[in-house]
């Protein structure tokens, strides 16, 4: 994932499986991977989240992963959620 900020910022990226549609409270959302980052003002930086083999298998089976990005810049916090899908034929 690429991160960029107009002012100096830092944050975390947390990768989770997309929520199921069964409506069951028993479905737990687990963090599969996490990465911290710092970006200088006006710069772009690649943020890499590493996954265990078990997490990779779960992501492949689910067809994608949800990324929750939290950043702090100039004392202000922001949060964004992105869903990343695997391309067809990816393994």
C-alpha positions, 0 to 999 in steps of 0.5 A: 500500500502507498501512503502519502501525507501533506504534512508529517504523519505516522500511523498503522495499517491493520489487515483483517478478513472481510466480515461474514454475512451470516449476522452471527456474533460468533464471527470474530474479526482477527488482525492478520497482519499489522505494520507501522509507518512514518511519512515525511511531508509531501512524500510517498512511502510504500507500507508492507504488511507481512502475513504468516502462511496461515494468514495467506491461506485465509486471505486466498480463501476469502478472496481479499483482505480489508485494510484499516488505516489509522493516521495521525498528522498535526495532532489530528487522527484519521481512519480509513477502511479499504478492501483489497481483492485478489486478481483472478489467477493470483495464488 
